Each structure stands twice: as C-alpha cells, then as structure tokens.
Amino acid sequence: MNFSEPHKAPRKRNRRIKGRKFKTELSAGGIIYRKKNGEVEFFFIRDPFGKWTFPKGHKELGETLAETAIREIREETGLTGLRFITPLGRTGFRFKRGKTVIDKTVILFLFEAPAEAQEKLPGTEGIIHAAWFPASKVVQISGYRNLDRLLGKALELTSRN
C-alpha cells in the first residue's frame, strides 16, 4: 500500500450481515519519539477509556494518510515541528457504535519530535492526559495489544539511530 496517495487508501464499504450493519473506517496517526539528553522517549496520550495509546483520527477528503496523521497529532496534542520518518504499517479492530459494527483500519507513521517538544492538550478531543515515556517502559505502558507490533517496529527503528 502506498501510504502517501489518497486514492490508494482502502475503500470504505458499508454492508449488512444478518440484520447487523457493518461500516469500515480509516484513520491515520503517529508514533512519536524524541531524543532528549541522549535517551529516546515516546509520546503517549491517555484516551477516554483510560488507556495509553497514540494520536490518530479520521482521514478527510483530499488528504494523504501522512497529512491526516500530522493534522490529527496537532489537533489532539498541540505538537508541531515533527519530522516524518517512515510508515510503520496498519492495524485494525472492531467495535460497536449503536447497532452498527465498525471495522476500523488504522495506519500509523513514525515521527520524530524536537527534543524540547511540549504538548498543549486542547481538551476538545477526549484526551485526558499525555506524557513522554522512556523507550524501556513503552511496552508495559501501551494500552492496546493490537498496537504492539507497530510499537516494536518503532522501537527497533529508533534504537538504530
């Protein structure tokens, strides 16, 4: 999959199976790291469910997936000055919204933040807290197991630099 071209993104499809409505959604976001005092730290947000995760959100018409990730990171965290590193891959999950089953695909990218990057949570995105964690702690911090493979890839890439 070419993550930078909007027309290459998976198509949204809605379907019904045995009386249930299914809907597909596409989101993009980022795993963000910084190098501070010689140590690698990763940025996490605490979502409305109290779990540590990464900023992400819905793709808007005409945006590339990387543009979506940057916009969502800025809207949810106030972080700016990020340097795009590489696409990390995709993950997915299902959940119910009313009577509709949502089949969500999330594309994550790796970004490097400036060493002195500070978040400014707007309080409007349902994000209740954010923090930087040392690379040695992030596997224990991660609140969703479906993100572990991509987090592992980010850890591997950042340990090489």
Buried (B, 14 or more C-beta within 10 A) or exposed (E): EEBEEBEEBEEEEEEEEEEEBBBBBBBBBBBBBBBBEEEBBBBBBBBEEEEBBBBBBEBEEEBBBBBBBBBBBBBBBBBEEBEBBEBBBBBBEEEEEEEEBBBBBBBBBBBBBBEEBEBEBEEEBEBEEBEBBEBEEBEEBBBBEEBEEBBBBBBEBBEEE
